[in-house]
């Protein structure tokens, strides 16, 4: 953290303490119910495999916090099925935030291309939760800052100032769908609040066009290039909802991979992720392939072979 930023935050802490004491509070109140802003470059997890401590689920939409597929990171994600009057809602004690903080998350469009999705917050003012206007998530996603893809994960980032939580007191995050996305499953993962004067470039989008073919005892994979990617990781799972195990220890710089380690006589599900300087992006939609059983062994050589000569003929 640079010195001016550190001084600003320390001054905020001191000023908040003075204000609370002057209003009849105590110095301890500065750390209870009136949290200081996020330190530069840090983040607060809202959801990562499960709802983080300090957050509660108040959703009215049908949903699950333990979805096993598709998953962008870890082992679990959120699926939600919206109606016109329901929402995905996560509540917390009031949190101090700044205009240069961000809401960052992964979203998957399910079977819909660019489904209309909206994010909003409520802000605690004098003990009351005040709803702020919703902001379209579409336009804040991926490296192109546009669409929510069908059948793929992408990273979305929305400034808290744009959501109306730049002055602090954020006490809930909410998601709603627009017309055209009702009664269809959408997926979210890896929700967090990120501090900083600017947000790093997001990880790359998930690769598309993944294909797999059997080549003898191996599986050959190929996929399409991702803008901004510097490499790729390849994963294999034993079932559609199984844990994806990495096959690459370091990112590979090509758009193909041959897996000769899969035992024959079984089906496998492959997926690929892209990597850049910021980190690893979401997994692609998986493709399945069945490896045939190994060929039956040749019969054993005959034994006890004997020959006799009879009338000039060998029997």
Buried (B, 14 or more C-beta within 10 A) or exposed (E): EEEEBEEBBEEBBEEBBEEBEEEEBEEEBBEEBBBBBBEBEEBBBBBBBEBBEEBEEEBBBBBEBEBBBBBBBEBBBBBBBBEEEBBBBBBBBBBBBBBBBBBBBBBBBBEBEBBBBBBBBBBBEEEEBEEBEBBEBBBBBBBEEEBBBBBBBBBBBBBBBBBBBBBBBBBBBBBBBBEEBBEBBBBBBBBBBBBBEEBBBBBBBBBBEBEBEBEEBBBBBBBEBBEBBEBBBBBBBBEEBBEBEEBBEEBBEEBEBEBEEBEEEEEBBBBBBBBBEBEBBBBBBBBEBEBEEEEEEEEEEEEEEEEEEEEEEEE
